[in-house]
């Protein structure tokens, strides 16, 4: 025989249902937290022509991302690809980053940007290069177009300015060598030849098509002979930077390089945008992308400060005297 529930039983039953309902609400509120914990961290793909032991730009990007609140392997991860001076590897390396389904690709140099643009029209691309507008990679500074933005370092345009600085530093040098490393997009030779004529200089351009030809190219400059060398801007300088600096210093040849940091590391002269600054600007763009910005809404950055670094320690080792007029113009003099 079924008896009607007592008042006490009815009260306990309502209390139990109430606890179950509160527990259900609590677990539901925890769902978003659990889901967030299980989400895969955003991934940044970085492709550079350098190698892990010779790169400066990549290190600067990672350090700058930390300033913007991104700690590698804590709230984002990085997939690295190194061309190690081999231009033929670039398309494959970029394809690998696309296959990794990275959230953004950071690329150094026009050739890498071009390869990335061919490989994907959806993954945002942050390029660090000489001039993406001049080379046709971007429609304009304000509206680069598509999935591309980045930082112009104006390295190529400054090749002529470096020639002028080299002439000012060593006016007795009349035969100037120009070391051109492989870059299939950017070529400043016409502008350099015009500037050399105006300065009454003889210009000898040695083009190194492959990194394996570097030694032969440096040999050709020494046997020419030349009085000083303008190491032309190229992303392919990075993996062989130390070799070039050491070889030219041992040959006692004054030389100027595209980044101030190279003079700080033993080169004689360095003039241009600081690679550290360019990399920081690139990292800021990456941070904005990771936080939801679209590349088409991010104008190309272009630093307006160019530093001249003179390494007097190197000049002394080479037996050279740098004119006081140039030292007064320098942003940094290493003694």
C-alpha positions in Angstrom: 0.0 0.0 0.0 1.5 3.4 -1.1 1.4 6.0 1.6 1.4 9.7 0.9 4.8 11.3 1.5 5.2 12.8 4.9 6.0 16.5 5.2 9.5 15.7 6.2 10.1 13.5 3.2 8.7 16.2 0.8 11.1 18.8 2.4 14.1 16.5 2.0 13.2 15.8 -1.6 12.9 19.5 -2.5 16.3 20.2 -0.8 18.0 17.4 -2.7 16.6 18.7 -6.0 17.8 22.2 -5.1 21.3 21.0 -4.4 21.4 19.1 -7.7 20.3 22.2 -9.6 23.0 24.4 -7.9 25.6 21.7 -8.7 24.4 21.7 -12.3 24.8 25.5 -12.5 28.2 25.3 -11.1 29.4 22.7 -13.5 27.9 24.7 -16.4 29.8 27.8 -15.3 33.0 25.8 -15.3 32.6 24.6 -18.9 34.0 27.8 -20.5 37.0 27.6 -18.2 37.6 24.0 -19.0 37.2 24.7 -22.7 39.7 27.6 -22.6 42.2 25.4 -20.8 41.9 22.8 -23.5 42.3 25.2 -26.4 45.4 24.9 -28.5 47.8 27.9 -28.0 48.1 30.3 -31.0 51.1 29.5 -33.2 53.5 31.8 -34.8 55.5 30.6 -37.8 58.9 32.2 -38.4 60.9 31.7 -41.6 64.3 33.3 -42.0 67.2 33.0 -44.3 69.5 32.7 -41.3 70.4 29.7 -39.1 69.6 29.3 -35.4 73.1 30.3 -34.5 73.4 33.4 -36.7 70.1 35.1 -36.5 69.5 38.4 -34.7 66.1 39.3 -36.1 64.3 36.2 -34.8 65.7 36.7 -31.3 64.6 40.3 -31.3 61.1 39.3 -32.4 60.7 36.8 -29.6 62.1 39.2 -27.0 59.7 41.9 -28.2 56.7 39.6 -28.1 57.4 39.1 -24.4 57.1 42.9 -23.9 53.7 42.7 -25.5 52.5 39.9 -23.2 53.4 36.8 -25.2 55.6 34.2 -23.5 56.8 31.4 -25.8 55.4 28.0 -24.7 53.3 29.8 -22.1 50.5 31.5 -24.1 51.8 30.9 -27.6 54.2 28.6 -29.4 56.6 29.1 -32.3 57.4 26.9 -35.3 60.8 27.9 -36.7 62.1 27.3 -40.2 65.7 28.2 -41.2 66.8 28.5 -44.8 70.4 28.8 -43.7 71.4 30.9 -46.7 69.8 28.7 -49.3 67.3 30.5 -51.4 66.0 27.3 -53.0 64.7 26.1 -49.7 62.4 29.0 -49.1 59.2 27.7 -50.9 59.4 24.4 -49.1 59.9 25.9 -45.7 57.0 28.3 -46.2 54.8 25.4 -47.3 55.7 23.6 -44.1 54.5 26.5 -42.0 51.2 26.6 -43.9 50.8 22.8 -43.3 51.4 23.5 -39.6 48.3 25.7 -39.7 50.0 28.5 -37.9 48.0 31.6 -37.0 50.5 34.1 -38.5 53.7 33.8 -40.5 56.7 36.1 -39.9 59.1 36.3 -42.9 62.4 38.1 -43.4 63.2 39.3 -46.9 61.3 39.8 -50.1 61.9 36.3 -51.5 60.4 34.8 -48.4 57.4 37.1 -48.4 56.8 36.4 -52.1 56.9 32.6 -51.4 54.5 33.0 -48.4 52.1 35.0 -50.5 52.0 32.3 -53.1 51.5 29.6 -50.5 48.6 31.2 -48.7 46.0 33.8 -49.2 44.4 33.3 -45.8 47.1 33.1 -43.1 48.3 36.6 -42.1 51.8 37.4 -43.2 54.1 39.8 -41.4 57.1 40.7 -43.6 60.3 42.4 -42.7 61.9 43.6 -45.9 63.6 46.4 -47.8 60.5 47.9 -49.4 57.3 45.9 -50.0 55.6 48.6 -52.0 58.5 49.2 -54.4 58.9 45.5 -55.1 55.2 45.1 -55.8 54.4 42.9 -52.8 52.1 45.4 -51.3 49.6 47.8 -52.9 50.5 50.7 -50.6 51.8 51.5 -47.1 48.4 52.4 -45.7 46.5 49.5 -47.4 49.0 46.8 -48.2 46.2 44.5 -49.4 45.2 40.9 -48.8 46.8 39.0 -46.0 50.0 40.9 -45.9 51.5 43.7 -43.8 54.9 44.2 -42.1 57.9 46.5 -41.8 59.9 48.3 -44.5 63.5 48.7 -43.4 64.5 50.6 -46.6 67.7 48.7 -46.8 68.0 48.8 -50.5 67.3 52.5 -50.8 70.1 53.1 -48.3 72.7 51.3 -50.3 73.5 54.6 -52.1 73.7 56.4 -48.8 76.1 53.8 -47.5 78.3 54.4 -50.6 78.3 58.1 -49.8 79.3 57.5 -46.1 82.1 55.2 -47.2 83.4 57.9 -49.5 83.2 60.4 -46.7 85.0 58.1 -44.3 87.8 57.3 -46.8 87.9 59.9 -49.6 91.2 58.4 -50.9 89.4 55.2 -51.8 88.5 55.5 -55.4 87.7 51.9 -56.4 84.7 50.7 -54.4 83.6 47.1 -54.4 80.0 46.2 -53.8 79.2 42.7 -52.5 75.7 41.6 -53.7 74.3 38.5 -52.2 71.3 36.6 -53.8 68.1 38.4 -53.8 65.8 37.7 -56.8 63.6 40.7 -56.3 65.5 43.7 -55.1 68.4 45.2 -57.1 69.9 48.6 -56.4 72.8 48.4 -58.9 71.5 51.1 -61.3 71.2 53.6 -58.5 74.6 52.7 -57.2 76.3 53.1 -60.6 74.7 56.6 -61.0 75.9 57.6 -57.5 79.4 56.3 -58.1 79.7 58.4 -61.3 78.5 61.5 -59.4 81.2 60.8 -56.7 83.8 60.1 -59.4 84.2 56.6 -58.1 84.8 53.3 -59.9 82.3 50.7 -58.8 82.9 47.0 -59.0 79.8 44.8 -58.2 80.5 41.2 -57.4 77.2 39.2 -57.3 77.2 36.0 -55.3 74.4 33.8 -56.6 74.7 31.1 -54.0 76.1 31.1 -50.5 78.6 28.5 -51.6 80.1 31.1 -53.9 80.8 33.6 -51.1 84.5 32.7 -50.7 85.0 33.1 -54.4 83.2 36.4 -54.4 85.4 37.8 -51.6 88.5 36.5 -53.3 87.4 38.4 -56.5 87.0 41.6 -54.5 90.5 41.3 -53.0 92.2 40.4 -56.2 90.5 43.2 -58.2 91.7 45.0 -56.1 89.3 47.5 -54.4 89.9 50.1 -51.7 86.7 49.7 -49.7 83.6 47.6 -49.8 79.9 48.3 -49.6 78.1 45.1 -48.4 74.8 45.6 -50.1 71.5 44.9 -48.3 70.2 41.4 -48.5 68.5 39.0 -46.0 71.1 36.5 -47.1 73.8 38.5 -45.3 72.5 37.1 -41.9 73.8 33.5 -42.1 77.3 34.6 -43.4 77.6 37.9 -41.6 80.4 36.8 -39.2 82.3 35.2 -42.2 82.1 38.4 -44.2 83.1 40.7 -41.3 86.0 38.4 -40.3 87.3 38.0 -43.9 87.2 41.7 -44.8 88.8 42.7 -41.5 91.6 40.2 -42.0 92.1 41.7 -45.5 92.2 45.1 -43.9 89.4 46.4 -46.2 87.2 49.1 -44.8 83.5 48.1 -45.2 80.0 49.4 -44.5 77.1 47.1 -43.6 73.3 47.5 -43.7 72.5 47.2 -40.0 74.1 49.2 -37.2 74.3 46.0 -35.1 76.8 44.6 -37.5 79.3 47.4 -36.6 78.6 46.7 -33.0 79.6 43.1 -33.6 83.0 43.9 -35.2 82.2 45.5 -38.5 83.8 48.9 -39.3 80.7 50.9 -40.3 77.0 50.2 -40.0 74.2 52.4 -41.3 70.5 51.9 -41.5 67.4 51.0 -39.5 68.3 49.0 -36.3 67.3 45.4 -36.8 66.1 45.4 -33.2 63.7 48.3 -33.9 62.4 46.6 -37.1 61.9 43.4 -35.3 60.0 45.1 -32.4 57.6 46.7 -34.9 57.1 43.3 -36.5 56.4 41.8 -33.1 53.8 44.5 -32.4 52.0 43.6 -35.6 52.1 39.9 -34.6 50.6 40.7 -31.2 47.8 42.6 -32.8 47.1 39.7 -35.2 47.0 37.2 -32.3 44.5 39.5 -30.5 42.2 39.5 -33.5 43.3 42.3 -35.8 43.2 41.7 -39.6 46.3 42.3 -41.6 44.4 44.4 -44.2 43.6 46.8 -41.3 47.3 47.2 -40.3 49.4 49.6 -42.3 53.0 48.8 -43.1 55.4 50.2 -40.5 58.4 52.2 -41.7 61.0 53.4 -39.2 62.2 57.0 -39.8 65.3 56.7 -37.7 68.6 55.5 -39.2 71.7 55.0 -37.1 75.3 55.3 -38.0 77.7 53.3 -35.9 81.5 53.6 -36.2 83.6 51.0 -34.6 86.9 52.7 -33.8 88.2 49.5 -32.2 88.0 47.8 -35.6 89.4 50.9 -37.4 92.5 50.8 -35.1 93.0 47.1 -35.8 92.8 47.8 -39.5 95.2 50.7 -39.2 92.6 53.2 -40.4 91.8 56.7 -39.3 88.1 57.8 -39.4 87.7 61.5 -40.0 86.4 63.6 -37.1 83.6 65.0 -39.3 82.1 61.4 -39.6 82.6 60.7 -35.9 80.6 63.8 -35.1 77.8 62.5 -37.3 77.8 59.0 -35.8 75.0 58.0 -33.4 77.4 55.6 -31.7 81.1 55.3 -31.6 82.7 52.2 -30.3 86.1 52.8 -28.7 
